[in-house]
Amino acid sequence: MIEQIIILEHIDPVVFFGINNANIQLLKTLFPKLRIVARGNAIKVIGNAEDVPLFEEKIRELEKFSTERNKLSEEDIIDIVKGKSPNIIKQDNLIIYGINGKPIFARTPNQKNFVDSFYENDMVFGIGPAGSGKTYTAIALAVKALKNKEVKKIILSRPAVEAGEKLGFLPGDMKDKIDPYLQPLYDALEDMIPAAKLKDYIENKTIQIAPLAFMRGRTLSDAVIILDEAQNTTTHQIKMFLTRLGMNAKMIITGDITQIDLPPSQLSGLKHALRILKGVKGIGHIEFDKTDIVRHKLVQRIVEAYEKEDKREKRVEKAEKIAP
C-alpha cells in the first residue's frame, strides 16, 4: 500500500469537489479499491501501487478540465475517468469558458478582429459605442492569458471622472467612493471566474483593480493591463498609463469617444493618443460600430438616434457659421 497527497493549485473547490463533496463521493465509487480523503485543495489517496498513479493521472485531467471550463459535472467525471472525451459543444471564435461552463466568444467580426489584434500586438485600442463588447472581450482575453499562465497578473483601471455626479458627495471612505466607477470591471470578472477563486485572486493581487491615478510610477510586467473608459483620460494621464508597459506584458485600451465626460475645454487623451500613435508598429486599432452592439436591441436604436441628433446639430452649427 502507498499513500499519495495530490495538491490541486488552480481549482475552485466549489466547482471541483461539488456541492457537499458530491464529486468526491462519485470518485470513491469509481475507484472502490482506494481510500480517498479531500481537504482544502488537497486529496490524500491510499491504495496499491497500480491504482494510485492512475487515480492521480485522472485527477490531473479533471483539474485541467474544471479550470478551463469552470464546471465539473458527474457526466464529465465519468467520461474522463473512463477515458472518453466529455461531450463539448464546439463554439466558433471561443475565448474562454465562463461560470458554469458558459462559453464566451467573439460574437461579431469586429470582436474577432479585436481578439486577433490582441495576439498580434502588444498594445491594442478598441474604440466604439456602449454595448459593443469592448471591455467584456478585453477582460475575457486577460483571464484566458492568466489561466494559460502566459502572464502572472491582470491589472484593470479606469479614470475616476464624474459623469454628472460629484465624487466628494458619495458616502464612505476613498475605496467606497471609487468602487462604483470600477464596478463594471468586477461585473465582467464575476461572469468568468468563480466567486471564491476571484476573491483569492484579488486578495493576493493576482487581479488588481484600481483607478488610473494609482498607476503612476509603476512598471507593469508579466501582465495584461486594461484601461477602460479611456476617453475620459487627459493627454498627460494616458501618456503616463501607456508608458507603464513592462516586459512580457500586453495592454488594451478601450473607450467611446462619443461619451466624453471631461470639461469641454479639456482634450480627451484617447483622441490625442489615437492621432499620434496611428501607424506605430506593434499597436493595433479596432473600430467597433453599432452593428457590434450585443446588449438589448434598444441599445442599438438609442445609439442610432443619438448619432442622427449629433449629425443634425452639426448641420445647424455649420449653417449658422455660414449665415451672414
KOLKEFI-830530 format. One record per residue (C-alpha): residue in one letter; chain; x, y negated, z. Coordinates in nm, 3 decimals. Layout:
BEGIN
["a","A",[X,Y,Z]];
...
END
This chain:
BEGIN
["m","A",[0.000,0.000,0.000]];
["i","A",[0.118,-0.352,-0.076]];
["e","A",[-0.004,-0.697,0.024]];
["q","A",[-0.007,-0.996,-0.212]];
["i","A",[-0.109,-1.358,-0.148]];
["i","A",[-0.222,-1.542,-0.461]];
["i","A",[-0.214,-1.922,-0.440]];
["l","A",[-0.461,-2.100,-0.669]];
["e","A",[-0.323,-2.452,-0.715]];
["h","A",[-0.559,-2.604,-0.969]];
["i","A",[-0.903,-2.468,-0.887]];
["d","A",[-1.204,-2.637,-0.738]];
["p","A",[-1.302,-2.391,-0.459]];
["v","A",[-1.675,-2.451,-0.503]];
["v","A",[-1.652,-2.360,-0.872]];
["f","A",[-1.408,-2.070,-0.836]];
["f","A",[-1.544,-1.893,-0.528]];
["g","A",[-1.910,-1.969,-0.598]];
["i","A",[-2.187,-2.061,-0.358]];
["n","A",[-2.146,-1.862,-0.033]];
["n","A",[-1.841,-1.692,-0.188]];
["a","A",[-2.065,-1.511,-0.437]];
["n","A",[-1.784,-1.479,-0.693]];
["i","A",[-1.552,-1.320,-0.435]];
["q","A",[-1.824,-1.071,-0.343]];
["l","A",[-1.853,-0.982,-0.712]];
["l","A",[-1.475,-0.934,-0.739]];
["k","A",[-1.487,-0.699,-0.439]];
["t","A",[-1.747,-0.495,-0.625]];
["l","A",[-1.539,-0.489,-0.944]];
["f","A",[-1.223,-0.390,-0.752]];
["p","A",[-1.359,-0.145,-0.487]];
["k","A",[-1.016,0.001,-0.403]];
["l","A",[-0.877,-0.335,-0.295]];
["r","A",[-0.923,-0.532,0.025]];
["i","A",[-0.979,-0.897,-0.077]];
["v","A",[-0.986,-1.196,0.156]];
["a","A",[-1.027,-1.556,0.031]];
["r","A",[-0.939,-1.857,0.242]];
["g","A",[-0.887,-2.215,0.120]];
["n","A",[-0.707,-2.197,-0.213]];
["a","A",[-0.550,-1.858,-0.142]];
["i","A",[-0.657,-1.499,-0.195]];
["k","A",[-0.498,-1.214,0.002]];
["v","A",[-0.525,-0.874,-0.159]];
["i","A",[-0.418,-0.538,-0.018]];
["g","A",[-0.406,-0.221,-0.225]];
["n","A",[-0.188,0.021,-0.415]];
["a","A",[0.099,-0.086,-0.640]];
["e","A",[-0.103,-0.028,-0.957]];
["d","A",[-0.422,-0.215,-0.875]];
["v","A",[-0.280,-0.530,-0.709]];
["p","A",[-0.082,-0.656,-1.014]];
["l","A",[-0.386,-0.601,-1.239]];
["f","A",[-0.603,-0.793,-0.992]];
["e","A",[-0.357,-1.085,-0.988]];
["e","A",[-0.349,-1.090,-1.370]];
["k","A",[-0.729,-1.115,-1.383]];
["i","A",[-0.736,-1.381,-1.111]];
["r","A",[-0.495,-1.594,-1.314]];
["e","A",[-0.720,-1.558,-1.619]];
["l","A",[-1.021,-1.660,-1.409]];
["e","A",[-0.825,-1.955,-1.266]];
["k","A",[-0.738,-2.077,-1.615]];
["f","A",[-1.097,-2.036,-1.737]];
["s","A",[-1.256,-2.216,-1.441]];
["t","A",[-1.006,-2.503,-1.456]];
["e","A",[-1.059,-2.560,-1.826]];
["r","A",[-1.437,-2.528,-1.823]];
["n","A",[-1.538,-2.640,-1.470]];
["k","A",[-1.759,-2.334,-1.436]];
["l","A",[-1.729,-1.966,-1.347]];
["s","A",[-2.045,-1.758,-1.367]];
["e","A",[-2.093,-1.392,-1.281]];
["e","A",[-2.110,-1.314,-1.652]];
["d","A",[-1.777,-1.492,-1.711]];
["i","A",[-1.612,-1.294,-1.432]];
["i","A",[-1.741,-0.960,-1.558]];
["d","A",[-1.631,-1.035,-1.915]];
["i","A",[-1.281,-1.143,-1.813]];
["v","A",[-1.226,-0.851,-1.573]];
["k","A",[-1.340,-0.607,-1.842]];
["g","A",[-1.107,-0.768,-2.097]];
["k","A",[-1.376,-0.934,-2.306]];
["s","A",[-1.379,-1.295,-2.420]];
["p","A",[-1.654,-1.490,-2.240]];
["n","A",[-1.943,-1.595,-2.460]];
["i","A",[-1.847,-1.952,-2.550]];
["i","A",[-2.032,-2.170,-2.798]];
["k","A",[-1.769,-2.344,-3.010]];
["q","A",[-1.806,-2.719,-3.041]];
["d","A",[-1.658,-2.924,-3.320]];
["n","A",[-1.434,-3.207,-3.200]];
["l","A",[-1.433,-3.075,-2.843]];
["i","A",[-1.221,-3.280,-2.599]];
["i","A",[-1.283,-3.109,-2.263]];
["y","A",[-1.550,-2.930,-2.064]];
["g","A",[-1.721,-3.143,-1.803]];
["i","A",[-1.916,-3.049,-1.491]];
["n","A",[-2.090,-2.709,-1.511]];
["g","A",[-1.914,-2.638,-1.839]];
["k","A",[-2.081,-2.921,-2.030]];
["p","A",[-1.880,-2.980,-2.350]];
["i","A",[-1.756,-3.335,-2.403]];
["f","A",[-1.667,-3.405,-2.762]];
["a","A",[-1.622,-3.680,-3.017]];
["r","A",[-1.975,-3.739,-3.147]];
["t","A",[-1.912,-3.984,-3.430]];
["p","A",[-1.645,-4.029,-3.700]];
["n","A",[-1.503,-4.333,-3.519]];
["q","A",[-1.484,-4.143,-3.190]];
["k","A",[-1.297,-3.866,-3.378]];
["n","A",[-1.063,-4.130,-3.525]];
["f","A",[-1.010,-4.263,-3.171]];
["v","A",[-0.909,-3.915,-3.050]];
["d","A",[-0.674,-3.865,-3.345]];
["s","A",[-0.518,-4.209,-3.291]];
["f","A",[-0.453,-4.125,-2.925]];
["y","A",[-0.247,-3.823,-3.026]];
["e","A",[-0.064,-4.011,-3.300]];
["n","A",[0.025,-4.325,-3.099]];
["d","A",[0.144,-4.420,-2.751]];
["m","A",[-0.095,-4.715,-2.738]];
["v","A",[-0.450,-4.735,-2.877]];
["f","A",[-0.702,-5.019,-2.889]];
["g","A",[-1.068,-4.917,-2.903]];
["i","A",[-1.294,-5.214,-2.983]];
["g","A",[-1.671,-5.205,-3.018]];
["p","A",[-2.018,-5.262,-2.873]];
["a","A",[-2.164,-5.129,-2.549]];
["g","A",[-2.258,-4.763,-2.562]];
["s","A",[-2.023,-4.664,-2.844]];
["g","A",[-1.831,-4.420,-2.621]];
["k","A",[-1.502,-4.613,-2.594]];
["t","A",[-1.445,-4.577,-2.221]];
["y","A",[-1.600,-4.232,-2.188]];
["t","A",[-1.389,-4.087,-2.468]];
["a","A",[-1.076,-4.255,-2.331]];
["i","A",[-1.129,-4.105,-1.986]];
["a","A",[-1.201,-3.761,-2.134]];
["l","A",[-0.867,-3.778,-2.319]];
["a","A",[-0.691,-3.878,-1.997]];
["v","A",[-0.850,-3.594,-1.798]];
["k","A",[-0.752,-3.346,-2.069]];
["a","A",[-0.390,-3.465,-2.062]];
["l","A",[-0.385,-3.428,-1.682]];
["k","A",[-0.536,-3.078,-1.693]];
["n","A",[-0.284,-2.972,-1.959]];
["k","A",[-0.001,-3.108,-1.739]];
["e","A",[0.106,-3.346,-2.015]];
["v","A",[0.103,-3.626,-1.756]];
["k","A",[0.116,-3.639,-1.376]];
["k","A",[-0.146,-3.908,-1.317]];
["i","A",[-0.426,-4.119,-1.459]];
["i","A",[-0.439,-4.492,-1.397]];
["l","A",[-0.765,-4.675,-1.467]];
["s","A",[-0.804,-5.050,-1.447]];
["r","A",[-1.049,-5.332,-1.516]];
["p","A",[-1.027,-5.709,-1.475]];
["a","A",[-1.248,-5.822,-1.185]];
["v","A",[-1.424,-6.100,-1.375]];
["e","A",[-1.771,-6.211,-1.272]];
["a","A",[-2.046,-6.170,-1.531]];
["g","A",[-2.262,-6.446,-1.385]];
["e","A",[-2.221,-6.332,-1.024]];
["k","A",[-1.964,-6.463,-0.776]];
["l","A",[-1.724,-6.213,-0.624]];
["g","A",[-1.687,-6.407,-0.298]];
["f","A",[-2.057,-6.381,-0.215]];
["l","A",[-2.061,-5.999,-0.231]];
["p","A",[-2.074,-5.832,0.114]];
["g","A",[-1.788,-5.634,0.271]];
["d","A",[-1.409,-5.635,0.254]];
["m","A",[-1.200,-5.666,-0.063]];
["k","A",[-1.246,-5.298,-0.156]];
["d","A",[-1.624,-5.331,-0.113]];
["k","A",[-1.624,-5.641,-0.333]];
["i","A",[-1.413,-5.485,-0.610]];
["d","A",[-1.558,-5.131,-0.625]];
["p","A",[-1.875,-5.237,-0.815]];
["y","A",[-1.653,-5.356,-1.102]];
["l","A",[-1.483,-5.016,-1.112]];
["q","A",[-1.798,-4.802,-1.070]];
["p","A",[-1.837,-4.721,-1.445]];
["l","A",[-1.494,-4.556,-1.431]];
["y","A",[-1.598,-4.345,-1.131]];
["d","A",[-1.921,-4.251,-1.314]];
["a","A",[-1.730,-4.112,-1.612]];
["l","A",[-1.486,-3.918,-1.391]];
["e","A",[-1.775,-3.765,-1.196]];
["d","A",[-1.906,-3.621,-1.523]];
["m","A",[-1.574,-3.447,-1.590]];
["i","A",[-1.419,-3.341,-1.258]];
["p","A",[-1.593,-3.154,-0.972]];
["a","A",[-1.656,-3.380,-0.673]];
["a","A",[-1.418,-3.206,-0.429]];
["k","A",[-1.135,-3.199,-0.683]];
["l","A",[-1.193,-3.563,-0.781]];
["k","A",[-1.175,-3.664,-0.415]];
["d","A",[-0.841,-3.483,-0.381]];
["y","A",[-0.706,-3.648,-0.696]];
["i","A",[-0.800,-3.995,-0.569]];
["e","A",[-0.668,-3.935,-0.217]];
["n","A",[-0.329,-3.809,-0.338]];
["k","A",[-0.316,-4.085,-0.604]];
["t","A",[-0.314,-3.844,-0.899]];
["i","A",[-0.602,-4.062,-1.021]];
["q","A",[-0.567,-4.432,-0.941]];
["i","A",[-0.847,-4.681,-1.000]];
["a","A",[-0.759,-5.043,-0.936]];
["p","A",[-0.826,-5.399,-1.056]];
["l","A",[-0.591,-5.537,-1.319]];
["a","A",[-0.419,-5.771,-1.070]];
["f","A",[-0.285,-5.464,-0.884]];
["m","A",[-0.080,-5.359,-1.189]];
["r","A",[0.168,-5.646,-1.168]];
["g","A",[0.529,-5.540,-1.108]];
["r","A",[0.470,-5.169,-1.170]];
["t","A",[0.626,-4.941,-1.431]];
["l","A",[0.372,-4.673,-1.521]];
["s","A",[0.538,-4.347,-1.631]];
["d","A",[0.413,-3.989,-1.680]];
["a","A",[0.058,-4.117,-1.702]];
["v","A",[-0.238,-4.203,-1.918]];
["i","A",[-0.321,-4.566,-1.842]];
["i","A",[-0.659,-4.712,-1.940]];
["l","A",[-0.756,-5.078,-1.937]];
["d","A",[-1.133,-5.114,-1.972]];
["e","A",[-1.329,-5.436,-2.042]];
["a","A",[-1.008,-5.586,-2.180]];
["q","A",[-1.199,-5.871,-2.347]];
["n","A",[-1.209,-6.031,-2.001]];
["t","A",[-0.832,-6.049,-1.960]];
["t","A",[-0.635,-6.369,-2.015]];
["t","A",[-0.339,-6.372,-2.253]];
["h","A",[-0.097,-6.355,-1.960]];
["q","A",[-0.285,-6.069,-1.793]];
["i","A",[-0.295,-5.845,-2.098]];
["k","A",[0.072,-5.910,-2.175]];
["m","A",[0.154,-5.815,-1.816]];
["f","A",[-0.051,-5.497,-1.850]];
["l","A",[0.083,-5.386,-2.187]];
["t","A",[0.442,-5.423,-2.068]];
["r","A",[0.380,-5.181,-1.777]];
["l","A",[0.413,-4.886,-2.018]];
["g","A",[0.680,-4.644,-1.899]];
["m","A",[0.835,-4.320,-2.020]];
["n","A",[0.609,-4.028,-2.115]];
["a","A",[0.304,-4.249,-2.090]];
["k","A",[0.013,-4.339,-2.312]];
["m","A",[-0.204,-4.648,-2.289]];
["i","A",[-0.564,-4.700,-2.402]];
["i","A",[-0.721,-5.046,-2.413]];
["t","A",[-1.096,-5.077,-2.464]];
["g","A",[-1.323,-5.377,-2.492]];
["d","A",[-1.613,-5.552,-2.659]];
["i","A",[-1.523,-5.895,-2.797]];
["t","A",[-1.893,-5.989,-2.818]];
["q","A",[-1.925,-5.973,-2.436]];
["i","A",[-1.654,-6.207,-2.307]];
["d","A",[-1.725,-6.336,-1.954]];
["l","A",[-1.428,-6.573,-1.934]];
["p","A",[-1.485,-6.950,-1.917]];
["p","A",[-1.541,-7.099,-2.267]];
["s","A",[-1.206,-7.276,-2.250]];
["q","A",[-1.018,-6.952,-2.180]];
["l","A",[-0.883,-6.746,-2.473]];
["s","A",[-0.953,-6.373,-2.448]];
["g","A",[-0.630,-6.179,-2.404]];
["l","A",[-0.777,-5.892,-2.605]];
["k","A",[-0.842,-6.111,-2.908]];
["h","A",[-0.492,-6.255,-2.879]];
["a","A",[-0.328,-5.912,-2.845]];
["l","A",[-0.518,-5.768,-3.141]];
["r","A",[-0.392,-6.052,-3.360]];
["i","A",[-0.025,-6.049,-3.264]];
["l","A",[0.010,-5.669,-3.238]];
["k","A",[-0.157,-5.592,-3.570]];
["g","A",[0.063,-5.361,-3.773]];
["v","A",[0.307,-5.280,-3.490]];
["k","A",[0.430,-4.922,-3.527]];
["g","A",[0.307,-4.686,-3.254]];
["i","A",[-0.009,-4.885,-3.181]];
["g","A",[-0.345,-4.757,-3.304]];
["h","A",[-0.653,-4.972,-3.354]];
["i","A",[-1.002,-4.824,-3.387]];
["e","A",[-1.310,-5.039,-3.453]];
["f","A",[-1.638,-4.895,-3.326]];
["d","A",[-1.970,-5.029,-3.451]];
["k","A",[-2.342,-4.996,-3.383]];
["t","A",[-2.355,-4.657,-3.560]];
["d","A",[-2.137,-4.516,-3.281]];
["i","A",[-2.381,-4.606,-3.004]];
["v","A",[-2.477,-4.286,-2.822]];
["r","A",[-2.691,-4.428,-2.540]];
["h","A",[-3.068,-4.476,-2.555]];
["k","A",[-3.185,-4.560,-2.909]];
["l","A",[-3.297,-4.903,-2.784]];
["v","A",[-2.933,-4.999,-2.715]];
["q","A",[-2.854,-4.989,-3.087]];
["r","A",[-3.161,-5.203,-3.163]];
["i","A",[-3.063,-5.453,-2.891]];
["v","A",[-2.710,-5.482,-3.035]];
["e","A",[-2.855,-5.537,-3.383]];
["a","A",[-3.092,-5.806,-3.253]];
["y","A",[-2.807,-5.996,-3.085]];
["e","A",[-2.594,-5.967,-3.400]];
["k","A",[-2.874,-6.126,-3.602]];
["e","A",[-2.910,-6.405,-3.347]];
["d","A",[-2.534,-6.473,-3.348]];
["k","A",[-2.536,-6.500,-3.727]];
["r","A",[-2.836,-6.733,-3.714]];
["e","A",[-2.668,-6.959,-3.459]];
["k","A",[-2.350,-6.974,-3.668]];
["r","A",[-2.553,-7.075,-3.975]];
["v","A",[-2.722,-7.352,-3.774]];
["e","A",[-2.388,-7.478,-3.641]];
["k","A",[-2.240,-7.476,-3.990]];
["a","A",[-2.540,-7.667,-4.130]];
["e","A",[-2.515,-7.928,-3.852]];
["k","A",[-2.148,-7.987,-3.927]];
["i","A",[-2.216,-8.034,-4.299]];
["a","A",[-2.512,-8.263,-4.244]];
["p","A",[-2.421,-8.637,-4.263]];
END
